[in-house]
Amino acid sequence: MGATPSSARINPKDNQLLAALSDASFKALSPFLEGVPLPLGMVVYESGGAQRYVYFPTTSIVSLLYVLANGSSAEIAVTGNEGLVGISLFMGGETTPSRAVVQSAGHGYRLRGDVLRKEFEADSAFQHLLLRYTQALITQMTQTAVCNRHHTVDQQLCRWLLLSLDRLPGDELVMTQELIANMLGVRREGVTEAAGKLQADGLIKYTRGRIKVLDRTQLEARVCECYGVVKKEYDRLLPEIRLQ
């Protein structure tokens, strides 16, 4: 799939992981990078399904979800312009029990798994970069599990908003409360109440499925420790990649 008119406006190096590559690695991969739209709700891969591509979001966010047998789900991590979706393709598993769905529409690039694996095996610097990213992602997954178990819906919502903002170029998210509830694995009423508190205090503005952050400083003051733990680990492991 070639670049569409809408995806032609983006650049592979809008993805920070691609921008952190050495000149040699980027030159080797760039002919195979395909610009693709990532519309809201697009399923990047299904649980247990074969994965052929890795995706590098540029202006979109992809949620990694675990879906239970009864159909309910909870988000275990988010990936945006700081990383990639499809780590199993270079970790050797090729499938994963999680599901990847676009939670914030935008664009990105995809790369065939065989091309990625070839460069991964040939370039030790590229290999180390992807492994450090994977460790940071595992930290996010671990901290999400802790947060969902021990912190309030208000704190979880603040964490989710900040993690999402760090992975987008602006300060606005397009997301319904129902979708947020599905991501957090909580009741919609809980998200409505938590979002209402943040809006009443002037931290966010929520209208028609759009959330605009008005006061990030106060949002960071309210969030639980989980956000800081995740951000610190990304900064430690990936000094080439700085979250907002």
Secondary structure, DSSP 8 states (H G I E B T S, - for coil): ----TTGGG--GGGSHHHHTS-HHHHHHHGGG-EEEEE-TT-EEE-TT----EEEEESS-EEEEEEE-TTS-EEEEEEE-TTS-B-THHHHT----SSEEEEEE-EEEEEEEHHHHHHHHHH-HHHHHHHHHHHHHHHHHHHHHHHHHHHS-HHHHHHHHHHHHHTTSSSSEEE--HHHHHHHHTS-HHHHHHHHHHHHHTTSEEEETTEEEES-HHHHHHHS-HHHHHHHHHHHHH-TT----
